[in-house]
Amino acid sequence: MTADGTLTYAELDERVRHRRDTPGGIRRLVMVSCANAVDPLVTYLAALSAGHPVLLVAGDGDEPSQERNRIGLVERYDPDVVLARAGDEWRLDERREGSRHMLHPELALLLSTSGSTGSPKLVRLSRENVRSNAVSIAEYLALTPQDRAAPTLPMHYCYGLSVVNSHLIYGASLLLTERSVVEPEFWNEFEAAGATSFAGVPYTFDLLDSTDFDRREQTSLRYITQAGGRLAPDRVRGYARLGQQRGFDFVVMYGQTEATTRKAYLQPELAEAKPESIGIPIPGGQFRIDDAGEDSIGDLVYTGPNVMMGYAESPTELAAGHTAEELRTGDLARQHDDGLFEIVGRTSRFVKIYGLRIDLDRVELLLADDGVEARVVNLEEHLVVFVRHRWALGLVPPIAANALGLPSHTIRAHLIDEFPLTSSGKPDTATLLQEAASPGRNESLEDPAGTVTAENIRALYSALLDRPDAVTDDSFVALHGDSLSYVEVSVRLEQMLGTLPRDWPAKSAQELASHRTAPAGARPRRTLARMETSGMLRAIAIVLITGTHANLFHVQGGAHLLLGIVGFNLARFQFADVPRQRRVRRLLRSAVQIFVPAVLWIGGVALISGMHEPATVFMLHNLLGGGDRWTVQWQYWFLEAVVWTILGLALVFCVPLIDRLERRYPVIVAGCFVAGALLLRLLLTGGVEAGPTERYSLPIVLWLIALGWLIARSTDVKRRLLTSVVVVLTVPGFFGDPAREAIANAGLLLLLWIPAVPLPRIVVPALGIVASASLYVHLVPWQVYPLLEDDFPLLPTLASFAVGILAWHGHSALRAWWAAHPSSTARRLLSDGFAKRASRDRRGDR
């Protein structure tokens, strides 16, 4: 099935027969530039049918690296016939009559060992290699003529080709499309065609996670396959569970071009229980483990009819016969008692990044050709390149990215004094990996030339959010940014980019870089800068709270306004459009970020002074009733209300139905929560006005958090007008104090209608710091100002902010130290039970 219509097997056969006659009766080397389109498929099948060895190369894009790869292979191997795209058409070019090559009788297929890296090293595959592997895959997937796959991967990639081969050999169907899984049109075509499967590499699932795939009902979907690199066990488990809910299988597979494609698969019923496993060998294949140590870990070796004939690095080797009887995979593995195999590390210099197989030694040679002496390692789907000269730092990413066809953010350059060597004089890769894992190497948050790029923004996210794994496709929301960090991030972004769009947290670094409101290098001096309203209100509210408690002035209402801001930010960040499990984890993480420092501080105060009861230390005072008289145990009512609300929402979103309803009807669900919380308030207070301690009780103030949630979901004028009515009708009367109610009312309406406020540029950084440190400023003043509040109220007010900001900086520094010292004693003790698994997760390559 194509965009132009349906092609039956009879019609496909007719086209193949017609194309098969073109190369003539003499065996010739045919190069096919691939795409998920009819012409490359027909030419590939025709070449196989006529016995012509076919070399598949990337042709599904116009990237410079792909063009260089094609040109390099044409120059080296000099194919007799070339199929390439010319504009919107495909052109078959017969470069000579007959052939200049000696071709082995069994040679059928040539595939690159290194994706689009331009490596001249090819894998030589026989017709039996291709046939046997296709049959094995079709067998363990139980393919029938009723199956219909949507190839999401290119044909020149062995995984994508295996989808084509295994379906055609069993009479199944293909939906040929060049659309991406992030495009709604892809899924419309998928559903209309009744497609039953698609295949994905790890990056495919990164893309799926950024869409509504987990909520999309695909009635015809029978299974999803995953290969081309290791998918983290928790994600395997997540997709296996999603499959159980939606009625599809999730099949993890393990393969290699040298094995024609697949070598092992994990039965889908085991994916949730054994997500770290590669499963068992495919039908007809066998594994053994050589040189196993006491831990049963050794070199994984594969044998089977799909093992390649051998390699080719020049045209003369196309005449060679079988030089490989077995395949040493380059992986370290163990076999468990249940028969399943598990990859625990690598022994070779081949790695996979974005599904591309990269030869690290060849990368070093490519850089050496450009005069850059380098050592290259792979760390968490990134190439880390070490150089000894500072001038080479700027050359490495563009050279490597262009040569390899990789996104530039996957390549990092680091400066090193000397390349480390082992005692035997060999390159010390382990030391380089330790160096590569050190956070913050050679990273800068601002570009000295004034040009703001996606990489600048990525680096800013990496540093301010403690996310060294951040990439330029990530957004603030995707990196688990929350209300505790967004003020500082937004202020820094405003300084870099100018006016930020309202939805900046959901925009990727790449999108934000293109949003810049002033030309690069032309950064005019302005007296005003814009600050997000929620950040400004947070700073104002904490000033009102602290100044009132210190008797500097008496302006109440700030704490209850903050509750509305909490709900607003929860909806923006923690309720983001991500899978339900990740949404719940974000909520739990936010609760922990408040609970832990609060318990440590309040507990320390309780130990020293004895003024707080255990219920207050562990934030249970409010929930246990609290009494109807204000005591020091009520001092932290606000933090208790926030923590338990977040935990309650995490529990609510554990219910799949509520989670789905909130995604589908966000405004309605938020409105329902406001209505429910208001009803609870009215029932508990017995009227409109709350009592002296009731106004601090979680069940009674919950409506303010829900109201902030509704404000965040009010994204157009009509909804804002309706929400304004709710605010105006529900806030007055709550305190029995018009001035206090006016503070909350005005702040909520400002939050609803004004996304950002112009302020004197000089005050924005200060407000940003105050807002970012608000949690800690809220914690410490009870211990700071009592000694001086009656005689010198300004001094304890300022001291409260100073201590709170220092505590915030101290906590940030502690988190950074913790991230930077994975081998520290404390961390090692805490993680001892998980050390082996973590090592396997970092080093494994499936």
N, C-alpha and C positions, 0 to 999 in steps of 0.2 A: 504494500500500500504506500502510495506517495501522495504528495500534494496535487499531482496531476491525475490521479486515479489509481485503479487497481490493476495489477499485472498478475495474471494467473501463471501457474507452473508451465502450462503449454506455451503461453506467450513468452515467458522468460526463456524457455528452451529454444524457441525460434530465434530470439535475439542472440543467444549464446552461439547457436549454430552459424548464424550469419557472421558474427564477430570472429568465430574460431577460424574461418577461412582466410581472414585478413593476414595473419602472420605467415601463411603458407605452410608447406609440408615439412620444411626443415625446422628442427627445434631451435628456437631463438630466445634470447633473454628479453623479457617484457617488463618494463617499469610502469607501474600504475600509481599515479598521484591520487590518493584516496579521499573520499568524502562519503557520507551516508546518502548516496545518490545511485540511480540506476546504472549509469554508464560505467563507473568504476567497478561496480559489482558484476556487471555483465562481462567486462573485460577480464576481470580476475577469474571468473568461472570458465570463460572461454579458453584462457591460457592453461588452466588446470586440465580442462577437458582434452585439449590438443597436445598436452604433454610439454608445453613451453614453461620453463621456470619463470616465476613471476616475482619481481621485487616490488614490495609495497612501500611507499613513502608517504609522508604527510603531504596532503594537498587540500585540506579542508580549511585553510585560512591563508592570509597574505602576510603573515608575520615574516620579518626579515630572516629569522633563524630557520624557518621552514624552507624558504627559498634558497638559502645558502646550503642547507642540507641536501636538497634536490640537486643543485648544481654540483656540489662536491661528489655526490654518488654517481652522477652522470659522467663526470670527468674521470673518476676512478674505475668504474665498472663498464662504461661505454655500452649501455643497453642497445639492443637492435631496434626495439620498438618502444615508444614512450606514449602513454596516455596522460594528458595534462589538460587542465581547464584553461580555456582561452575566452576570457570574458564570461558570458553566461553559457557558453557551450563547452563541450568536451572534444578535444582533437586528438586523433590517433596518428602519431608521426612515425612512419617507417624510415629509420635513419640509414638503412642500407638494405640491399637485397641479401638474403641469406643471413649468416651469422659469422662473427669473427671469434666466437667463443667455443671452447671445448666444454661441454656440459655433461655432467654425470647422468647416466640414464635414470637414476632414482630421484634426482634433484627436482623438486616441485615448487618450493617457496623459499624466499629470502626475506628475513626481517631484521631490522636493526636491533642491536643489543642495548641501545641507549636512547630509545625514544627519538627526540628531535635534537639530540646534542651534536649531530653531524659526525658521529663516529663512523669510520669506514668498516668497522668490524661487524659482519653480518652473521646471523644464525642460518645454517643450511638445513632445511627441513625436507623430508621425503614425502611422497604422496601418502605412504603408510603412516608416517607421523601425523599428518593432518587428518586422515580418515579415522585412525584409531582414537585420537583425542576427541574428535567431534562425537564419535559413537559413545565414548565413556561419559562425556558431559551430558549427552542426551539421555543416557541410561540413568545416571544418578539423579537427574532432575525430572525423570519420568515424563519426558516430552512426548507429545502426541500431535497429530495434525491440527488439533484444535488450539494449540498454543500459538501465541502471536507476540513477538518481542518487539520492543521499541529500542533499537540500538542507540544508546546515549553516548557511546564511545566511538572513536574513529576506527575505520577498518585497518589502518596500517599498524595499529596497536594490537598486540596479540590477544588481549582480553576482548576488545571489540570484535576482532575477527572470529574469535571462538563463538560468540553469540550468533554470528551469521552462519558459520559452518554447522554448528550443532542443530540449528533450526532447519536449515535447508536439507540436511541429510535425513531428517525424519519427517519431511513433508509439512513442517510447520510454517508459519507466516512471519513476515517482517514488516514493521511500520518504519519506513525510511524517512527520517526527519533530521534536519540540521538545527532544530530548536534546542534551547537549553532547558533543563528541569526547573529553572526559576521563572520561565515564561508561562503565564496562564494558558497561552495557545498550545503549548506542548501537552498540557493535561487535557485540554479540550480535544485535541487530536487523539490522544491516548484513549480517552473514554469513547469517542465516536468510533474508533477502530476496534474497540473491544480488546485492547491489548492486555496480555496476561502477565508480562514481566518487563523489567528493565534492569540494567547492570550499572554498578557504580564503583568508583574508586573513592578513597576517603574524602577527597575534595567534593565529590558529588554530594556526599551526605552533609558536608559543611553548607553547601548551597541549599539543600533541602531544609536544613535547620533554620535557614533564614526566611523560609516561606511558610505557608499554612499547610504543608504536606500532612502533618500529623492530624489535621482536622478534615482533610479532603477525603471524601468517600469515593474510592475507585472500585466500583462494583465488579469489574472484570479482573482485577489484579490477583494473580495466584502466587507469585513469588518475586522476591528481589534478591539479586546476587551481589556480593561484595568481594572485590579482590584489588590487585594493583597497589598494595601497601597495607600496612597494619591499621586497623580501626580499633580505637581504644576499647577495652572490655566493657566499660560502662555504656558506651554507645552501642556496641553489639547487643548488650542486654536490653537497652532501651528500644531498639528497633525490633528485637525479637518479641518483646512485650506488646509493642504497637501492632505487630503482625498477628499476635494472638487475639487482640481486640478487634482487628479489622478483617481477619480471615485470610491472611497471606503468610507465606513462609519467608524467613530471612535466612539465606544460605551464604555462609562465609566460605570463601575458597582461597586456595593458596597456589600460586603458579609461578611460571618463569618462561621467558621466551624460549630458552633452551629445551624446555619440555613441551614445546608447541603451544602451550598455554597452561592448562591446569594440571596440578600434581596431587592435590588433596581437597577435601571438602568436609565441612562440619554439618552433620545432620541437623536440620532446622529444629528438631525437637530438643536438641542439646544446647542450642545457642544461648539460652538464658542461663542455664546451669554451668556451662563451660565456655564462656565468652572469650577466654584467653587462648583457646585451643584452635589448631588448624584442622583438627578432625582426623580423618583416616585417608589412606591413599585412594585415588580414583580407581574404578574397575580396570584391572589389567596392570596396575602399577604397584610398586612396593617401596617401602622405606627401610633403611637400616641406619644405625647410629654407630659410627666408627670412633675409636679412641675415647670411649666414654670414661669419665672419671668416677670417683666415689659417689658423686651426686647424680650419676646416670646421664650426665650431659656430655654430648660429643658432637662430632660433625655429622650433619644430616646428608645422607646419600640416597638418591632416587634412581630406580630402574623401571623401565617400562617401554612399550612400543612407541611411545611418543617422544622418547629422548632423541635429540637432534642427531643429524649426521656428523656435525662438527661446525667449526667456525670458518669464515672466509674473510681475509683481509686484503685480497687482491683478486683480479679476474682469473688468474691461473688456478686458484683453489676451488673454483666452481666445478672443476673436473674431478676433484677428490672424492673418495668414497667415505665409508663410515670410519670416523676417527674417535667417536665417543660411544662407549657401550653403556655407560652409566653417567649420572649427573651429580657432581659434588655441588650441592646447592649454595655453599658459602654461608649457611646458617648453622648456628648451634641449637640443638634441640634435645628434648627428652621425651620418652614415651611413658605414659602413665599406666597404672594397672588396668584401667578400663580400655586400653588399646589406643587411646587418643594421643596424638602428638602435639607438642607445644614448642614454639620457637622462643628461645631465651636470649638470643644475641646474634651477632654477625661475625664472620671470620674474613669476609672478602671486602674489597673496596668498592663494591657496587651498592648503591643505595637507591631508594625510591622517594621522590619528592613530587607531589602533585600527580602521582601516578606515572611519572617518567623515571625510567631507570637510568641513573647517572653513574658514570665511571669517574670516581674521584681522581684517579691517576691521570685520566685524560683531561680533566679540568685543569690540573696542574700544568700539563703540557700546553694546553691552549693559552694559559696565562704566560707561560715561558716564551711562547711564540711572539707575544707582545712585550717581551722584555721585563715581565714581572715574575720574580722568583717567589713562589708561594707554597704553603702547605694547606691542604683542604681537609676538613672533617665535616661530618653531618651531625647536626644536633636538632632533634625535634622538627623535622621537615624544613630545616634551614641549612644552607651551605655556609659554613663559617670559614673564611679565608684568612690565613695569617700571613702577613708580609713583614719584612724587616726595614722597609723604607717608608717614611711618612708620605712621600709623594705618590706612592702606589695606592694609598687608601682610596683616593677618588677614582682611580682607574678600574679597580676590581669589579664593583657592582655592574657598571655598564658593559664591560667586556664579557663577564660571565653570563649576565642576563641575556645579552644578544646572542651569544654562542649557544646557550642551552635552551633558550625559549622559555625561561622561567620568569615569574614576576620578580621585579627588582627587590621587593621587600623580603624575599626568601634568601637573599644573599647578604651576608654581613662581613665587613672587612675589619680586622683587628691588627694592631701593631704589636710586634713582639721583638725582643732584643735578639734572640738566637732561636733557631728551630731546635727543639729538644730532641735528644737521641737516647735510645736505650743503651744498656751496658754493652750490647753487641754491636752498637753503631748504627742500628736501624732507626727510622723515624719513630718517635715516641708519641703515638696517637693518643694514648690514655692521658698524657699530660696536656696535650692540646685540647682534648675534650673537657678537662677540668677548667682550663683557661676559658674555653668557649662558654661554659656554663656560668661564669662569673657575671652577675648582672651589671648593666650599666657601662660596659666597655665601649669606649669611643662613641657614646651616644650623646647627642646634644639636643636640648629642647628648642633652641632657636637657631635659625640659620644666620650666620654673621653677615651674609650678603643681603639679608632682608627679603629673600625670596621664600615664601611660605609654600612648602610642598606637603604632599600626603605623608611623606616620611617624617617631616617635622611634627606633624600632628600625631602620628603614630608614636613617636618617641615621647611626646608629651603625655599621651595616654599611658604609655609603658611606665613612666616615672611616677605620675600622680596617682595612678590606680594600682600600682604594684603589679603590673601585668607585663612581664618581659616577653610574653608570647604574643603580644598584640601585633596585628598586621594592618595594612592600610585599608583592607576591606571591612575592618571592625568599626563599630560605632560605640559611643559611650554606653548605650544600653547593652549592646552585645558583650561588652567587657565587664558586665555586672556593676557598672557605675550606679551610685545611689545618692540619696540626699545628703549623705555625709561628705561626699566628694565633689558633687556637681558644681558647687559654688566656685571652688578654687579652679576647677577645670574651665568653667564658663568664663571666668574673669581672664584667665590666661588666653583662651581662644579669642575673646573679644579684643585683647591686645594684639593678637597675631593677625586676625582676619577682619576686624571691623565689626559692623553690626551682624549679629548671628540670627539665622532664621529661627522661628519659633520651635520648629521640630528638630533643632540641631542634635539633641541626644540620639535620635534614631538615624542620623545621617552618618555614613562611613567617613573615615579620614579622607578618602579619595574624593568624596562628594563635597566635603567641607573645604578642601583645598581649592576646588574650582569655584567656590562661592565667594572667595575674597572680594570685598567691596572696594578695595583700592588696588591699583596696579602694583605689581612686585617692584620693590625698590622705591616706590613713591608713597611714603608713609607720612602724610602731613601731620603737623602738630595741631591737635585739636584741644580745646578747653573742656569739651564735654565728652563723656564716654557713656555708653549704654550698659546698664546692669539688669539682669533678669529680675523681674518683680519679686519672685519667690525668694531669691537670695537677699535682695534688699530688705524685704519684710522680715526675713529670719533674723537679719542683723538688728533691725529696729526692735523686734520683739524681745530679743535677749537683752538688749540695752534697757528696755522698759522693765523687764523682770528684775534684772540685777539692781538697777537704780532704785526701784521701789522697795526691794527687800533691804537695801542699805540705807533707806530713809533719805536718799538724795532728793527724791520727788515721790509723788504718789499718783502714778498713772497705771491702772490695772487693765487687764484684758490681753496682755501680750502672750501669756501662756496658752490661752484658749485659741488665739489666732494661730499660734504655732501648731496646735492640733490640726487645724484646717490645712496648714502647709504640709504637715506630715502626710495627710491623706492625699493631697495633691501630688506629692512626690512619689508616694507609693504607687499611685496609678500610672505615673509617667515612666517609672523605672522598674519596679518590681512586678507590675502587671503587664510587662512588655509582651509582644507577640512572639513568645518562644514556647517550646514544648512544656507541657504541664509539669513534668518532673523538674525541669530547670526553673520554672516559675516558683515552685515550692521551695527549691533550694535557695533561690535568691531571697525569698522572704525570711527563711531560717537564718541565712547569713546576716541579713540586716538586723534581726533580733539579737543575734550573738554579738554583733559589733557594738550594740548599746549595752547589752546585759553584762558582758564580761568586764569592761572598764568600770561600769557603775558598781557592780558587786565588789570589785577589788577596792575601789575608793571607799564606799560606804562601810564595807567590812573592816578596812583599816581604821576608819574613824571609830567604829564600834569597839574594836579591840583596845584602842588607845583611851577613848573617853567613856565608853560604856553607854553612850546616849541613844544608840539605836538598837532595837530589838531584832532578833533573827528574822522575823517576818519582813521587817523593813530592808534588811541587808539583801535578802533574796527576793525582794520585790513582790511580797505576798500580802503586805499590809492592806492595800486597797481591796484585794480579792477576798480577804478574810473579814471584811466589814468595815474596819477602820474606826468605827464609832462616829457619833454625831458632834464631837467636840474636837477642835483643831489642837493637835499636839505636834511635837517635833517629828513624830513618826509619819506625818503627812508631807514632810518636806520634799519627798521625791515622788509625789503622786503622778506628776507628768510622765516621768520615765517609766513608771509602772504601767500607766495607761498605754503608752506607745508600745512597749515590749509585748504586753499580752494581747494587744490588738493585732500586732503583726503575726504572732503565733497563732491566734485564732483564724486570721485570714489564710495562713499556710494550711491549716486544717481544713478550712472551707474549700480551698482550691485542690485539695486532695480528691475531692469528689468530681469525677470526670464530667458529670452532667452540668454542674455549676460552672466548671472551667469552660466547657463548650458554649454554654449560654452567654457567659461574660464576653467571650471572643466574638460571638455572633451578634449580641445585642448589648454593647458596652454601656450605652447611656441608660437603657432600661434597667439593667442589673444594678448600676450605680444608684439610680433613682429608687429602686426597691430597697437597697440597703439603707439609704437615707430615710425612707418611710418607716422601715422596721426599727431603725435606731431611734427615730423621733417618737414612735409609739412606745418603745421601751422607756424612754425618758419620761413621757407623760404618765405612764402607768406607775413608775417608781416615785416620781415627785408628787403625784396626785394633783398636778396643775402645771402652770407654765413656769413659775419661778422655782429654782432649785434652792435647797437649804444651804447652810453655811459650809458643811462638808460634802453635801451631795454634789455640789458643782465641781468637785475634784474626784468623784467616783467614776470608775471606768464605764459601767453600764449607762451612766447618765451623760457623760461627755462623748460617748462613742459617735453620736450624730455629727459632731464637728469633724471628725476624721472622715466619716462617710460623705459629708458635705464637700470636703476638699477633693475627694475621689470624684464626685459628680462634677465639680468645677473643671478638673482635668479632662473629663470626657465631653465637656461642652465646647465643641470645636467650631460651631458656626453661630451666627447672630441669633437665630431663633432659639437654639438651645441655651445660649447665654441669657437671653431675656427670661426664659422660664426658670433657669437656675437663680437669676437675680431675684425673682419673686420668692423663691424658696428661702433665700438668704434673708431678705427683708422681713418675711413673715415669721421666721423661726428664731432669729437671734434676739430681738427685743423681748424683754420680760424675763429672760433666763436668769440674770443676776439681780434684777430689781435695782440696777444702777445704770441709768442711761449713758453716763460717760464711759463706763466699762464696756457696755454693749456697743457703743459707737466705735470704739477701737476695733473690736472684732468685726463689726459690720463693714466698716470702711476697708479694713485690710482684705477681707474675703472678696468684696466687690472689685477692689483694685487687682487682686490676683486673677479674678475672672475675666476682666476686660482689658487690662494693660499687660502685654507680655514682657516688656522691658521699659526701663525708665532712664531718661538722660540725666546724668549726674556730673558734677565737676570731676574731671579726670583724676584729680589728686586724691579724692576720697574713696574711689572705687576699690583700689587694692586693700585699703584698711577695712572697708565694709566686708570685702570678700574674706579676709582673715577672721573677722569677728563671726561671720556666718558659718565658716568652716569649723571654727572652734566652739560653736554654740553648745554642743553636748557637754564639753568639758567645763565651759563657763557655767553651765547650769548645775554641774556637780559640785564645784568647789566653793561657791561664795558663802555657804552656811558655816564654813570653818574659817573664812577669811575676815568677814566684816564685823562680827559681833563685838570685837574689842573697841572699835572706833566709830561705830555707826551713829552714835548719838552726838558726838562732838565734831567729828570730821567725816561726814558721809561721803564726800567725794573721794577721799583717799581709799577707803575700803572698796568702793565701786571700781576704781582703777586697778586696785590690787587684785580684785576678783578676776578681771579680764586678763591681767598679766599672768596670774597663776594658771588660769584656764587655757590660755594660748600656749604657755610653756608645757602644760600637760598634753595638749594636742600635738605639739611638736615632738615631745618625748615619745608619745605613743606611735607617731609616724616613724620616728627614727628607730624605734624598737622593731616595728614591722619590717622596715627596710633591712635592719641587721639580721633579723630572722630569715628573710628571704635570701640574704647574701651569704649565710653561713649554714648550708645544709648539713655540714658535717659537725656542727657544734655539739657539745656533749648533751645539752638538754634536748635538742632536737633529735639526736641519735637515740637517746633513751626513749623518747616518746614514739619514735617511728620504728623501733627495733622489730616489732612484730610484722611490719609491712616492708622491711628493707628488700627482701628478695623479690617480692612482687613488684615493688617500685622499680627496681633495677631492670627487671624483665620488661616492664611497660615502657621504660625509656629506650632500651636497646633493641627490643624485638622488631623484626621486619617481616611482615607476612606477605 
